[in-house]
């Protein structure tokens, strides 16, 4: 099967996927029978190009690297289409939504996703905004329009988390999860344990590109709250919002706290968790917790992320892997696209 | 969709699945639209029963617990069919192969699986024998007959391993894996580290039901070799056999070895691994290795299992969870059945 792909946004994550696609085009066909054409890229800052027969992905990456606008793409392609026009009027089958993240409104990604689903197009995204705010509504829209929606990369980037809980642990009855789902804060805590002050560790995280200039979203726990909302709503069949999640960041933790925890055989971690109550509701939180050193999450250090699922039938299952990064996050989109491909391929096999 | 299920074998694992099915029948329909009837159970020792409209699974569990033969099942059902007759002549859609394991011949399970696939029936199994010996042939047979074959439980029981690597990490390019894939030996090593002798730890493992009366398959590494063969063939596109895997068990490891490793900040583990070489072949082994205490596998203790995948695009991803047990292994069959259901459901959605 040949898929027509359109990128809405072409920043780090989109370019990460583009690099992976170019690097593994041959194997994707050999191993999975997956063939693709990129028919459109539309980015607010980098310009926009569309050609129904496919554009040269390598050339677009070079243009963007060299600071050229995609509006200058030659070879009789259509240029300048905005994101909505690209979604509705291009011949793309799968929309790759990789515009910017806004956790408050979800926009513009939320409108992109809705428009694409309503236009009968499959959507993959790594953007927490629309999923944290409206996953149940979007899933409903996907069902109504008989298309697929995937968002593995919204939690733990390309480390299997959403699809792991949703598909591989299907039927296991997830009663609780606990995780380290924000790499920036875990990096800061790890460095503080080695002796840095909070300010020094934060500065280092910023220099390495883990933390943003305004680190509030990470250090105050907002990013993790968004992920808890997604996991609870998708894997525990809830309808919670960020206001239902108790939240405390890491800014009050001192080197002394970390040291004294270690002396008790414990370690401070920013733990994101949710637990299903007897009545079916959940209790969810993001807060620093002291966990024993032999707990699977205790040895998760630096920017690595991890999630432990507590299940009725398999007991505890923990996944550990990167929580961010250009290629891991780009890969999350690929794994979602390949899952859609697997579903569609099976459809023709069993039809 | 309603599926007709047939159990070939009805020992611990089969009964584990039966208990889960009874426990979650309602949720499976509500959450996944999955409905089932068990139409047949055929076990060499426990007897055999078939009814095209379904048998009472709870009653069969009770009969087996009370030592009654399923041949005495009342209510005008057909009884006494052997496994092959049950596979070919029953109206089952999905064959649950849970007879006994023979790593040398794969029989009788190998013939069961082939017969079922050729009869156009989907197959799920947790039996390492047929998969370690003939996975490529069986996959080919499944493709030719347009049916689905799943075997999540052959490695790490219900902890996602095969399906994790195969579906969630699809396209990530797995270049290497390392794991603790045998709970018995890991339990023995953990107890020896606490001070027991090898003999004492083995005896304890036997009393707890982790180790068999003849522990050779576990302690000499044969069980782990079978799992390495499966993982390499399925996830790295290889065609290796057990003879291609370097093998050394844990019987030569002493308490002193374990102690001296700890003093160096390391820990002995029986590590199963395979690495893709430059020329596309793999180097595979099962042998005791000293790994640093901060390695994700070092903190995996007791009968817990773990696998670390090294990938080109996501880096290292580690999964930790139970490697055995009635419910976790029974659940492995359920997750496979639900995956087949997901594929078939999508087929009707996208047809």
Interface residues (C-beta under 8 A of the other chain):
Chain A: X20 X24 X27 X28 X31 X32 X146 X152 X157 X158 X159 X160 X163 X164 X167 X168 X169 X170 X171 X172 X173 X237 X294 X296 X298 X299 X301 X313 X314 X315 X316 X317 X318 X319 X320 X321 X322 X325 X327 X328 X330 X331 X334 X335 X338 X339 X342 X343 X344 X346 X347 X349 X350 X351
Chain B: X20 X24 X27 X28 X31 X32 X146 X152 X157 X158 X159 X160 X163 X164 X167 X168 X169 X170 X171 X172 X173 X237 X294 X296 X298 X299 X301 X313 X314 X315 X316 X317 X318 X319 X320 X321 X322 X325 X327 X328 X330 X331 X334 X335 X338 X339 X342 X343 X344 X346 X347 X349 X350 X351
